[in-house]
């Protein structure tokens, strides 16, 4: 008899067994609260592949002892959904776990909507797409939206150890041992995808003969073969991976283009496009900022191109963007100015908005002093007039402290200093 894949067999049946996603399932969080209240609401679970969307959906229903039916919006037909509805009528309620929910066509959607409305079906849709962009508003408006986060290396290691030791559903009866290096590599190479890690583990176990002691020992070499990804140095806690990401950003910040490209290469070898994308966009706005304002939009465009073409071609737009980021003038003045303003607000230093700036576009506004004496800047030379904008309590605050980072910010500095001097 053909056995189900390891990742399928290890699917948890209670949310207490879910690995990761603490922001949703830990005590006091929303999905845990649903279980405690014994009330399962329609929802869309979205996030990267292998983060446990389907497993979480299944565990939620099982935790509440609700019958579960699993369908795919692409593969399964309307007839399959009609069968589920008939079963729900017999049992009183069914949790319908619908993979690829963003691919639900209009005919299937129109059929499901009244049954979701009546709570005969509790829809738990799963998708890797952003539901605000990809899911029809008629479905989206009837569901709670919950984002699943990428799993950490520690999460993946926990799943691997659990699967290796579980004698009922996992590989515990096989006497499996993993070297520390093999465990690290399976977790690292999976890049947050638990399914990928468990598939790699299962392949490694099934293709490795037992030793003289009757044990299956998984080495780094076996892990590399089964994950089809070579290892580069990282410690068992995954610190080295984050060290590379840190070095990547700091090399860009430090304008060392050679180091930036070196660390980009390491991340490309790891296949970690998501982390590369995040760090590049953050660098563009945090470290380059007003030194080269076009670096941000160009970094976003490069990331979108990389995501569209995938590896290996993704390295081409990434390389171009990283060279520009590394060699651009650097400025952090904009976000530092905002952080200072936020600090004042959070500390209670805000004050009342000056009366002449308040909204006066309604009847009676003038009688209570709203908008009186406001001076319209475009009526003055240079489109500027000296009037107070900040509340009285902080009217002399100067948050923005420009640098001579590049031509653009030098121009901003000149304008800012002229305005500040004319205020006094």
Helices and strands as residue ranges (DSSP letters): H 6-9, G 15-17, H 22-25, H 30-37, E 43-46, H 53-63, E 67-72, H 78-91, E 94-99, G 101-103, H 106-117, E 121-127, H 131-134, H 137-140, E 144-147, H 153-165, G 172-174, E 176-178, H 180-189, H 194-206, E 216-218, H 220-227, H 239-253, H 257-269, H 273-283, I 284-288, G 289-291, H 294-309, H 314-327, H 333-346, G 355-357, G 366-368, G 377-379, G 381-383, G 392-394, H 407-423
